[in-house]
Amino acid sequence: MKHLKIVASLIAFFFCANQMQAQLIITEYIKVKDFNSGLSRQAVEDAVYAKGVKDVKWDEDTQMFTVSYEWRKTTMGDIREKVDNLVSSMSRLENHPESFERMQERKRAAKIETASK
């Protein structure tokens, strides 16, 4: 009987700990205006990843990031800073057409190389 109580207590503890872990992850949305990077969706999402970020989804149609993160490891401010850095670096590239064009050519070459494999 004593062993049964110990096992039941351990199961209850692990269940509660698992529930607490699920509550530590927050999902928020970031709207970005007039962002046309020319990068693949995966490249845009990778640019926003940081420590504590669990998932990033970029929807080009709505111009919105969906970010899930652990609130104890990072803050929304840190994630917004990553998004702002991405947007500003892409706008700098657009202001220098030769750099932007080179980036587009590399993207097209990567697509052709991937398609031929």
CORJO-V362678 format. One record per helix or strand. SS is the DSSP state (A for helix, B for strand). FROM is the first residue (numbers start at 1). LEN is the number of residues. If there is no record, write none. Layout:
ss=[SS,SS]
from=[FROM,FROM]
len=[LEN,LEN]
//
This chain:
ss=[A,B,A,B,B,A,A]
from=[2,25,41,53,64,76,97]
len=[22,7,8,7,7,20,20]
//
